[in-house]
C-alpha cells in the first residue's frame, strides 16, 4: 500500500542508503549526535503537533484549544526540569531550532535601528547571526577580540558597550575551543547578554562549564537541543531575571506562537499546492489529502 504512494519508494531508498552509511561512520560533530529511544518518546505522541496560544505566564483555558490545559502542564514540567538543570526561572521550548530561538528573541526585544554587539565569524562566532540581525534592521557592532589569546577582549567589550550605549550583546560561539571567562566579562546595567549555548547546553547542564545565568545579571540563555544536551531538534530559551525580562517573556510568547504558526502554515500550503498540482495533471480525485484543506 505504501509503495503506491508517490515518492515513498524513493524516500525508502534514500533512508536505506543513509542507514548503511550511518553504521559505517562515527560522527564527531555535535550537530550529528545520536539520541536514545527514550528521548524520542514525546515525538510519537499527539503533543508533538500541539501548541497553546500565548505562553505560560498569560495562559487562559477559555481562549485556547480544547485540551490545551494538558499541554500547559507539559510546559510547566519543562520549566521545572530546566530550573533543576540550568537554575533558570523561566524556560520556553516552543521554538523549532536554535536559529528560530534567536530570530524569536530579536523580534521580541529589539526594533529596527537598535544597536547590537555580535561575535563575528572571524573570531569563532556563528556566521548566520549577522545575517539575522541585518535582516531585522539592527545596527551591528563587532565584538572586540583578542587574537593573541583567542578570546574576547573583555575590557574593550565593556568600553564599547558603555560608550556606544549598546543594549544587546549577542555572543554565539560556534568555532572556538575555550569558553569565555564570565568572571572577566562585565556588562553595563542596560545591556542584555544573549548567549547562544547550542554547542554546550549539555556541558552547562552537567556542570562542566559555567552557567552564564549564574554569572551575568541580565542574561538570556538559548540554543538548539539536539547537540550536547542531547534531545530532538528543537529550541530552548531560558532566563533567570524576572523583573526586566518579564515584558520580554510576554512579547516572546506572542512572537514564538506567531512564528511557529507561520512555519506550520507554510508546510501545510506546500503540501496543499503539491496536491492541487497532481490533481490538475491526473484529472482525477486524489485520496492523499482531503479537498477541504484544514486551516487550523
C-alpha positions in Angstrom: 0.0 0.0 0.0 2.7 2.5 0.9 4.7 1.7 -2.2 1.7 3.0 -4.2 2.1 6.5 -2.7 4.1 8.7 -4.9 7.6 9.3 -3.6 7.5 6.7 -0.8 9.8 4.2 -2.7 12.3 7.0 -3.4 12.2 8.0 0.3 12.8 4.5 1.5 15.7 4.1 -0.9 17.3 7.3 0.5 16.6 6.2 4.1 18.1 2.7 3.5 21.3 4.2 1.9 21.6 6.7 4.8 21.3 3.9 7.4 24.0 1.9 5.7 26.4 4.8 5.7 25.5 5.7 9.3 26.5 2.2 10.5 30.0 2.7 9.0 30.7 6.1 10.3 31.4 7.8 13.6 30.1 11.4 13.5 32.3 13.8 15.6 30.2 16.9 15.1 27.9 18.0 17.9 25.1 18.5 15.4 25.2 14.8 14.4 24.5 13.5 17.9 22.7 10.2 18.4 19.6 10.3 20.6 18.1 7.5 22.5 14.7 5.9 22.1 13.7 7.3 25.4 14.4 10.9 24.2 12.2 10.2 21.1 9.2 9.1 23.2 7.4 12.5 23.1 7.8 12.6 19.3 5.5 9.6 19.0 2.6 11.2 20.9 0.0 13.8 20.0 1.6 16.5 22.0 4.3 16.9 19.3 1.8 18.6 16.9 0.0 20.8 19.6 0.7 24.2 21.0 -1.1 26.8 23.1 -1.6 30.5 22.3 0.4 33.0 24.3 2.7 31.5 26.9 2.8 30.0 30.4 2.6 33.5 32.0 -0.7 34.6 30.3 -2.3 31.2 29.7 -6.2 31.2 29.6 -8.1 28.0 29.1 -11.2 29.7 27.7 -9.2 31.4 24.9 -7.2 28.3 23.8 -7.7 25.0 22.0 -9.6 22.1 23.6 -7.1 20.0 25.7 -4.6 22.8 25.8 -4.6 22.5 29.6 -2.7 19.2 29.3 -0.1 20.8 27.1 0.1 23.6 29.6 1.1 21.0 32.2 3.9 19.8 29.9 5.2 23.4 29.6 5.2 23.5 33.4 7.1 20.3 33.6 9.7 21.7 31.1 10.1 24.8 33.3 10.6 22.6 36.4 13.2 20.4 34.8 15.1 23.3 33.3 15.1 25.0 36.7 16.9 22.0 38.1 19.4 21.8 35.2 20.1 25.4 34.4 18.9 27.3 37.5 16.5 29.4 35.5 13.2 31.0 36.5 11.6 30.7 33.0 12.1 28.3 30.1 10.4 28.3 26.7 10.8 25.2 24.5 8.3 26.2 21.8 10.9 27.4 19.2 11.7 25.0 16.5 15.5 25.3 16.2 18.5 27.3 17.7 18.2 29.8 14.8 14.5 30.1 15.4 15.4 31.0 19.1 17.5 34.0 18.1 15.0 35.1 15.5 12.2 35.0 18.0 14.3 36.7 20.7 15.4 39.6 18.4 11.9 40.1 17.1 10.6 40.2 20.7 13.0 42.6 22.3 14.6 44.8 19.6 13.3 47.2 17.0 14.9 48.4 13.7 17.7 50.7 14.4 18.7 49.3 17.7 22.4 48.6 18.3 23.7 45.1 19.0 27.2 43.8 19.5 27.8 40.5 17.8 30.6 38.0 17.9 31.9 37.8 14.3 32.6 34.5 12.5 36.2 35.6 12.1 36.6 35.2 15.9 34.6 31.9 16.1 31.1 33.3 16.2 28.1 31.8 14.3 28.2 33.0 10.8 24.4 33.4 10.5 23.9 35.8 13.4 24.9 38.9 11.5 22.6 37.9 8.7 19.6 37.7 11.0 20.5 41.0 12.7 20.9 42.7 9.4 17.6 41.4 8.1 15.9 42.8 11.2 17.4 46.2 10.6 19.7 46.3 13.6 23.0 48.3 13.8 25.8 45.7 14.2 28.9 46.4 16.2 31.6 43.8 16.0 32.7 42.3 19.3 36.3 43.3 20.2 38.5 40.2 20.1 42.0 39.4 21.3 43.6 37.3 18.6 46.7 36.8 20.6 44.8 34.9 23.4 42.0 33.6 21.2 39.4 35.2 23.5 37.1 38.2 23.5 38.8 41.5 24.6 36.9 41.9 27.9 38.0 45.4 28.7 37.2 46.7 25.2 33.9 44.8 25.1 32.7 46.8 28.2 34.2 50.0 26.9 32.4 49.9 23.6 29.1 48.7 25.1 29.3 51.6 27.5 30.5 54.3 25.1 28.1 53.5 22.3 25.1 52.8 24.6 24.5 49.3 23.2 21.6 47.4 24.8 22.2 44.0 23.4 25.3 41.7 23.2 24.8 38.6 21.1 27.5 36.0 21.8 27.2 32.9 19.7 30.4 30.7 20.0 30.5 28.2 17.1 34.1 27.5 16.2 36.0 28.1 19.4 38.0 25.8 21.8 37.8 27.7 25.1 34.6 29.0 26.7 34.5 32.7 27.8 35.6 33.7 31.3 32.4 35.1 32.8 34.3 36.4 35.8 36.1 38.8 33.4 33.0 39.8 31.5 31.5 43.0 32.9 28.4 44.5 31.2 26.7 47.9 31.6 23.5 47.6 33.6 21.4 48.3 30.5 23.0 45.6 28.3 21.3 42.2 27.9 23.6 39.3 27.1 22.1 36.9 24.6 24.2 33.7 24.9 23.9 31.0 22.3 24.8 27.7 24.0 23.7 25.4 21.2 27.1 23.7 21.3 27.4 23.5 25.1 23.9 23.2 26.6 24.7 19.6 27.8 28.0 20.7 29.3 26.3 23.6 31.2 23.6 21.3 32.4 26.2 18.8 33.6 28.1 21.5 35.5 31.2 21.0 33.3 31.0 24.6 32.1 30.0 27.8 33.9 26.4 28.8 33.6 26.1 32.4 32.3 22.7 32.7 34.0 24.6 32.5 37.3 27.4 34.8 36.3 25.7 37.6 34.4 22.8 39.6 36.0 20.9 40.4 32.8 21.3 37.2 30.6 19.2 35.1 28.3 20.5 31.6 27.6 19.3 29.9 24.4 20.2 27.2 22.0 19.4 24.1 19.9 18.6 21.0 21.9 20.0 18.3 19.6 23.7 18.6 20.3 25.4 18.1 23.6 22.1 18.2 25.6 21.1 15.9 23.7 17.5 15.7 22.5 15.2 16.0 19.5 15.9 19.0 17.3 14.2 22.0 18.9 15.0 25.3 20.5 15.2 26.3 24.2 15.2 29.8 25.7 15.8 30.4 29.4 16.3 33.4 31.7 16.8 33.9 35.4 15.9 37.6 35.8 12.2 38.1 36.1 11.9 41.9 36.5 13.1 43.4 33.3 12.7 40.3 31.1 9.1 39.9 32.3 7.9 42.1 29.5 10.3 40.3 27.2 8.8 37.0 28.0 5.3 38.2 27.3 6.5 39.5 23.9 8.4 36.3 23.3 5.3 34.2 24.0 3.4 36.1 21.3 6.2 36.0 18.6 7.0 32.4 19.3 3.4 31.4 18.7 3.2 33.6 15.5 6.4 32.3 14.0 5.6 28.7 14.8 2.1 29.1 13.3 3.6 30.7 10.1 6.1 27.9 9.6 3.4 25.3 10.0 1.1 27.1 7.6 3.9 27.3 5.1 4.4 23.5 5.3 0.6 22.9 5.0 0.3 25.1 2.0 3.3 23.5 0.3 1.6 20.1 0.6 -1.7 21.6 -0.5 -0.3 23.2 -3.6 1.5 20.0 -4.5 -1.8 18.1 -4.2 -3.6 20.6 -6.4 -0.8 20.3 -9.0 -1.1 16.5 -9.0 -4.9 16.8 -9.3 -4.6 19.1 -12.3 -2.2 16.7 -14.0 -4.2 13.5 -13.5 -7.7 15.0 -13.7 -9.0 12.6 -11.1 -9.7 12.6 -7.4 -6.7 12.0 -5.1 -7.0 10.3 -1.8 -3.8 11.6 -0.4 -5.3 14.8 1.0 -8.9 15.9 1.7 -10.4 18.5 -0.7 -11.3 20.9 2.2 -7.8 21.5 3.5 -7.7 22.4 7.2 -6.7 25.9 8.0 -6.0 25.5 11.8 
